[in-house]
Amino acid sequence: MGVKKPMANGQTLEELLTMLNLERLEVNLFRGESPAESRQRVFGGQVLGQALRAATHTVEDMICHSFHSYFLRPGDPNCPIIFEVDHARDGKSFASRRVIAIQHGKQIFNLAASFQRFEVGNEHQMEMPEAPAPETLKSDLELRQEVADKIPESFRDHFLRRRPYDMRPVTPVNFFNPVKREASQMVWFRASEPMPDDIDINQALLAYISDTTLLDTCLRPHGLSFMNPKLQSASLDHAMWFYHPFKADEWILYVQDSPASAGGRGMNFGHFFTQSGKLICSAAQEGLIRVHD
């Protein structure tokens, strides 16, 4: 492997989708790379999306309807990730896969995914809460640019990097002086460029983005943010349930809440709605929110 050159302006959507597509080494063995960013560990959404893609590459004519996963060790962004897929079950209507992500000879992550052949059934859903239109809100990048002068110069480029998706918080927090709030938030987002029609890659991108803000929800009632040097935070597990096909280049409202935190952990739930109000997916995540003296 050559030395990675840092990305000057952030990651493009094309680069992100290429990263999620993986390199197939064998029938059930895949290799994933990390972007050239100044991270100390692999972003959790990356390994989520890559593991899901590894599983979907081994299934035909079925769509993932749910997955459950655990983060076991911090990922090394300077080392490829090997994904090993186990065919747990292949049935007429459902198929199951288990994926192990490995670096330096050790498991860093595992995932169990279930796939279903398309069928029509009874439907109901919760109502989408009222939210301002995304066009009326400032983007996450604009909000970060407003406080750029408070960011250490060594971290500023990473803090202000452009992302391959547009994210617009409904109730943004002050990273440097957060106040205690309700344990809930809403965020609009969409891919920055047109997405392929393939549902598998749209699901992988949604899994990637889902890890961006979900853990922040349980920090709100404690007046904490990721800029607090005393905070140690990390994703512990992550699960998603997919209900309907969707396109991630259309506005999606990510509605998040945290029912409880205890033992240095915070629990978070999220629901994804299209702009027309259709519930397309739900997510759950428990994370470490340990505060050091």
C-alpha positions in Angstrom: 0.0 0.0 0.0 1.2 3.5 -0.8 1.0 6.4 1.6 -2.5 8.0 1.7 -2.6 11.7 0.7 -5.0 13.7 2.9 -8.1 15.0 1.2 -7.9 18.7 0.9 -11.6 19.6 0.8 -13.3 16.4 2.2 -14.7 13.3 0.6 -16.9 13.4 -2.5 -20.0 11.2 -2.8 -18.2 9.2 -5.6 -15.3 8.5 -3.2 -17.6 7.5 -0.4 -19.6 5.1 -2.6 -16.4 3.6 -4.0 -15.2 3.0 -0.4 -18.5 1.3 0.5 -18.4 -1.0 -2.6 -15.4 -3.0 -1.3 -12.9 -5.2 -3.1 -13.8 -8.8 -3.4 -10.9 -11.1 -2.5 -12.7 -14.4 -2.5 -16.4 -15.7 -2.6 -17.0 -14.6 1.0 -14.0 -12.4 1.7 -13.8 -8.6 1.1 -11.4 -5.8 1.7 -12.4 -2.2 2.7 -10.3 0.9 2.8 -10.6 4.1 4.9 -10.4 7.6 3.6 -7.3 9.7 4.0 -8.5 11.7 6.9 -6.8 12.7 10.1 -8.8 10.3 12.3 -7.4 8.3 15.2 -9.9 5.6 14.6 -12.2 4.4 11.8 -15.6 6.2 11.8 -18.3 3.7 13.0 -20.7 4.5 10.1 -18.0 3.5 7.7 -17.6 0.0 9.0 -21.4 -0.3 9.3 -21.9 0.5 5.7 -19.0 -1.6 4.5 -20.1 -4.7 6.5 -23.6 -4.3 5.2 -22.3 -4.2 1.6 -20.2 -7.3 2.2 -23.3 -9.1 3.3 -25.4 -7.9 0.4 -22.7 -9.0 -2.1 -23.5 -12.6 -1.1 -27.3 -12.5 -1.4 -29.4 -12.5 -4.6 -32.9 -11.2 -5.1 -33.4 -10.2 -1.5 -33.2 -6.9 0.4 -31.8 -6.4 3.9 -34.7 -5.7 6.3 -32.6 -5.6 9.5 -29.1 -5.8 11.0 -27.7 -5.9 14.5 -24.0 -5.1 15.1 -21.4 -4.6 17.8 -18.3 -2.4 17.8 -15.6 -4.5 19.5 -12.3 -2.5 19.1 -11.4 0.9 17.6 -10.6 0.5 13.9 -7.2 1.5 12.5 -7.7 4.0 9.6 -4.3 3.3 8.2 -5.0 -0.5 7.8 -7.4 -2.2 5.4 -10.4 -3.9 7.0 -11.1 -7.6 6.0 -14.7 -8.6 6.0 -15.5 -12.3 6.3 -19.1 -13.3 5.5 -20.7 -16.5 6.9 -23.8 -17.9 5.1 -25.9 -18.6 8.2 -29.0 -19.5 6.4 -30.6 -19.4 2.9 -34.3 -19.9 2.8 -37.1 -19.3 0.3 -38.3 -16.0 1.9 -35.4 -15.1 4.2 -31.6 -15.3 4.3 -29.2 -14.6 7.1 -25.6 -13.5 7.0 -22.9 -13.0 9.7 -20.0 -10.6 9.0 -16.8 -10.3 10.9 -14.5 -7.3 10.4 -10.8 -8.0 11.1 -7.7 -5.8 11.5 -4.3 -6.9 12.8 -5.6 -10.4 13.3 -8.4 -9.4 15.7 -12.2 -8.8 15.3 -13.0 -5.1 15.5 -16.7 -5.4 14.6 -19.4 -8.0 13.9 -22.8 -7.8 12.2 -25.8 -10.1 11.8 -28.1 -9.2 8.9 -31.4 -10.6 7.7 -32.6 -10.4 4.1 -36.1 -10.9 2.7 -37.6 -11.5 -0.7 -40.0 -8.7 -1.6 -43.6 -9.3 -0.6 -46.7 -7.2 0.0 -48.3 -7.1 3.5 -50.3 -5.0 5.9 -48.9 -1.6 6.7 -49.1 1.0 9.4 -46.6 3.6 10.7 -46.1 6.3 13.3 -46.7 9.9 12.1 -43.7 12.1 11.1 -43.4 15.0 13.6 -43.7 18.6 12.3 -40.3 20.1 11.3 -39.2 23.2 9.4 -38.5 22.6 5.7 -34.8 21.8 5.1 -34.4 24.7 2.8 -35.1 27.1 5.7 -32.3 25.7 7.8 -28.5 26.3 7.9 -26.4 23.4 6.9 -24.0 21.7 9.3 -21.1 23.1 7.4 -22.4 26.7 7.7 -22.8 26.2 11.4 -19.3 24.9 11.7 -17.9 27.8 9.7 -19.5 30.3 12.1 -17.3 29.0 15.0 -14.2 28.1 12.9 -12.1 30.7 14.8 -12.6 28.7 18.0 -11.2 25.5 16.5 -7.4 24.7 17.0 -5.7 25.3 13.7 -4.4 21.7 13.7 -8.0 20.4 13.7 -9.7 23.2 11.7 -9.4 21.6 8.2 -10.9 18.3 9.5 -13.7 20.3 11.3 -14.5 22.3 8.2 -14.2 19.5 5.6 -17.0 19.1 3.1 -19.0 16.0 3.5 -20.6 13.9 0.7 -24.1 14.7 2.1 -25.9 17.9 3.1 -27.0 17.8 6.8 -29.3 20.4 8.4 -30.0 20.3 12.1 -33.4 21.6 13.3 -32.1 22.5 16.7 -28.3 22.8 16.5 -26.1 22.9 19.7 -23.3 25.2 20.6 -20.3 22.8 20.5 -18.3 25.0 22.9 -21.0 26.0 25.4 -23.8 23.4 25.2 -26.8 23.9 27.5 -28.9 21.1 28.9 -31.8 20.2 26.5 -34.4 17.6 25.9 -33.0 14.2 24.9 -34.2 14.5 21.3 -33.2 16.1 18.0 -34.2 16.2 14.4 -31.9 16.5 11.4 -32.6 16.7 7.7 -30.0 15.2 5.3 -29.6 14.0 1.7 -26.7 12.9 -0.5 -24.9 15.8 -2.2 -25.2 14.3 -5.7 -27.6 11.9 -7.4 -27.5 8.3 -6.1 -27.8 5.1 -8.0 -31.2 3.4 -8.0 -29.7 0.2 -6.4 -31.4 -0.1 -2.9 -28.4 -1.9 -1.5 -26.1 1.1 -1.9 -28.7 3.5 -0.6 -29.1 1.3 2.5 -25.4 1.3 3.0 -25.2 5.1 2.8 -28.1 5.4 5.2 -26.2 3.2 7.7 -23.1 5.3 7.2 -25.0 8.6 7.9 -27.1 7.1 10.8 -24.0 7.0 13.0 -23.2 10.7 12.5 -25.6 12.2 15.0 -27.4 9.4 16.9 -25.0 9.2 19.8 -25.1 13.0 20.3 -28.8 12.7 21.3 -28.0 11.2 24.8 -25.5 14.0 25.4 -28.1 16.7 25.2 -29.7 16.4 28.6 -26.2 16.5 30.2 -25.0 19.6 28.5 -22.2 17.7 26.7 -20.7 17.9 23.2 -18.0 16.0 21.4 -15.7 19.1 21.9 -15.6 18.4 25.7 -12.1 17.1 26.4 -13.4 15.2 29.5 -15.8 13.2 27.4 -14.9 9.7 26.1 -17.5 8.5 23.6 -17.8 5.6 21.3 -20.5 3.5 19.6 -21.0 0.2 21.3 -23.7 -1.4 19.2 -26.0 -0.4 16.3 -29.1 -1.9 14.8 -31.4 -0.8 11.9 -34.7 -2.0 10.4 -35.6 -1.1 6.8 -39.3 -0.9 5.8 -39.4 0.6 2.3 -37.0 1.3 -0.6 -35.8 5.0 -0.8 -33.3 7.3 -2.5 -30.8 8.9 -0.2 -30.4 11.9 -2.6 -33.9 13.0 -1.5 -34.4 14.9 1.8 -34.8 12.5 4.8 -35.8 13.6 8.3 -33.8 11.8 11.0 -35.9 11.9 14.2 -33.9 10.9 17.3 -34.5 10.5 21.0 -32.7 9.0 24.0 -34.9 7.3 26.7 -32.1 6.8 29.2 -28.5 6.9 30.1 -26.7 4.9 32.9 -23.4 3.3 33.8 -21.5 5.6 31.4 -23.7 4.5 28.5 -26.5 6.3 26.6 -29.3 4.7 24.7 -30.6 6.3 21.5 -33.4 5.6 18.9 -33.9 7.1 15.5 -36.6 7.1 12.8 -36.1 8.1 9.1 -38.9 9.8 7.2 -39.1 10.9 3.6 -40.2 14.5 3.0 -43.7 13.3 2.2 -43.9 11.6 5.7 -43.2 8.0 4.8 -41.3 6.0 7.5 -38.5 4.1 5.7 -36.3 2.9 8.5 -35.6 2.9 12.3 -32.3 2.7 14.2 -31.1 2.0 17.7 -27.7 2.6 19.2 -26.1 2.4 22.7 -22.9 4.3 23.1 -20.2 5.0 25.7 -20.5 8.5 27.2 -17.9 8.3 30.0 -17.0 11.7 31.6 -13.5 11.8 33.2 -12.6 14.0 36.1 
